[in-house]
């Protein structure tokens, strides 16, 4: 292969790679409490870190209790949580049944969102859900479950 073809092929590879990088979306990178974790202290907040900044005013973040029985495995908890997310993520009149007390985050655009939890949460499973508009104008959504152990200490930071 001559030099000109190598240069053209190299440029094409770089163009495809650069386009893929520019088209990234905001996905969950880390969280506290962590996905599928069981905490021994009742958290006062949930922290979500995304792979790129999200438009907070045009995004939704919620935490709900997951009705469950002791001994449910993660698969069953996630199935129950998924059903909740499908029914409530886009609702706007649900503050009374949620486990969160709104956002602590005041920034308009950020890659870390803090959700305040209501005081007095008891033991059990909770689903954290989001639908975010990232700065690249794409929406993504997701959820995860964490559990609070029986006898957990109250009011701790995650």
C-alpha positions in Angstrom: 0.0 0.0 0.0 1.5 3.4 -0.9 1.9 6.3 1.4 -1.2 8.2 0.2 -3.5 5.3 0.8 -2.0 4.8 4.3 -2.6 8.5 5.1 -6.2 8.3 3.9 -6.9 5.1 5.8 -5.4 6.6 9.0 -7.4 9.7 8.6 -10.6 7.7 8.2 -9.9 5.6 11.3 -9.3 8.8 13.3 -12.4 10.4 12.0 -14.6 7.4 13.0 -12.9 7.3 16.4 -13.4 11.1 17.0 -17.0 10.9 15.9 -17.7 8.1 18.4 -16.1 10.0 21.2 -18.1 13.2 20.4 -21.4 11.2 20.4 -21.0 10.0 24.0 -24.0 10.1 26.3 -24.3 10.7 30.0 -24.2 7.2 31.7 -23.9 6.5 35.4 -20.2 6.2 36.3 -20.5 5.8 40.1 -23.0 6.1 42.9 -23.2 6.2 46.6 -24.8 4.1 48.0 -23.5 1.8 45.4 -25.6 -0.3 43.1 -26.7 -3.6 44.7 -25.2 -2.6 48.0 -26.5 -3.1 51.5 -25.7 -0.2 53.8 -25.5 -0.5 57.6 -26.2 3.2 58.1 -29.3 5.0 56.8 -28.0 7.4 54.2 -29.1 11.0 54.2 -28.4 11.4 50.4 -27.7 9.6 47.2 -24.8 10.7 45.0 -24.8 10.0 41.2 -21.8 10.6 39.0 -22.3 10.7 35.3 -19.8 10.3 32.5 -20.6 13.8 31.2 -22.5 16.8 32.6 -26.3 16.7 32.6 -28.8 19.5 32.4 -30.3 19.3 35.9 -33.4 21.4 35.2 -34.4 19.1 32.2 -33.6 15.8 34.0 -35.5 13.7 36.6 -34.1 12.0 39.7 -36.2 10.0 42.2 -35.8 7.5 44.9 -38.6 5.1 45.8 -39.0 2.3 48.3 -39.3 -1.2 46.7 -41.9 -3.3 48.4 -40.1 -6.6 49.0 -39.9 -9.6 51.3 -36.8 -10.5 53.3 -34.6 -12.9 51.4 -35.4 -11.6 47.9 -32.4 -12.0 45.6 -31.0 -9.1 43.5 -32.8 -10.3 40.4 -36.2 -10.2 42.0 -35.5 -6.8 43.6 -34.4 -5.4 40.2 -37.5 -6.8 38.5 -39.7 -5.1 41.2 -37.7 -1.9 40.9 -38.0 -2.0 37.1 -41.8 -2.2 37.3 -41.8 0.8 39.7 -39.6 2.9 37.3 -41.8 2.1 34.4 -44.8 3.4 36.3 -43.5 6.5 38.1 -40.4 8.0 36.4 -42.4 10.5 34.4 -45.0 11.2 37.1 -45.1 14.6 38.6 -47.5 14.2 41.6 -45.6 11.6 43.5 -43.7 13.5 46.2 -45.7 11.9 49.0 -44.7 8.3 48.2 -41.1 9.0 47.3 -38.2 8.3 49.6 -36.3 11.4 48.4 -36.8 15.0 49.4 -35.6 16.5 46.1 -32.2 17.6 44.9 -29.5 19.1 46.9 -27.7 20.0 43.7 -28.2 23.6 42.7 -26.0 23.7 39.6 -27.7 23.9 36.2 -25.2 21.6 34.6 -23.1 19.1 36.4 -21.8 15.5 36.2 -22.5 14.9 39.9 -26.1 15.0 41.3 -27.0 14.8 45.0 -30.5 13.7 45.9 -31.6 14.3 49.5 -33.4 11.4 51.2 -36.3 11.9 53.6 -35.4 11.5 57.3 -36.5 8.3 59.0 -36.1 5.8 56.1 -36.4 2.3 57.4 -34.7 -0.9 56.5 -35.5 -2.3 53.1 -34.8 -1.9 49.4 -34.8 1.4 47.5 -34.7 2.2 43.8 -32.8 5.2 42.5 -34.0 6.3 39.1 -33.1 9.0 36.6 -33.8 10.3 33.2 -31.1 12.8 32.2 -30.6 15.2 29.4 -26.9 15.4 28.8 -25.1 18.4 27.4 -24.8 16.6 24.1 -28.7 16.8 23.9 -29.2 13.1 24.3 -31.4 11.5 27.0 -30.5 8.4 28.9 -32.3 6.8 31.8 -31.6 4.0 34.3 -32.0 2.8 37.8 -30.4 0.7 40.5 -31.3 -0.8 43.8 -29.6 -0.5 47.2 -30.8 -1.8 50.5 -30.7 -0.5 54.1 -29.9 -3.3 56.6 -32.2 -4.0 59.6 -30.8 -2.2 62.6 -29.0 0.4 60.5 -27.8 3.5 62.2 -29.8 6.7 61.3 -28.8 9.7 59.3 -25.3 8.8 58.0 -23.8 10.1 54.8 -23.4 7.4 52.2 
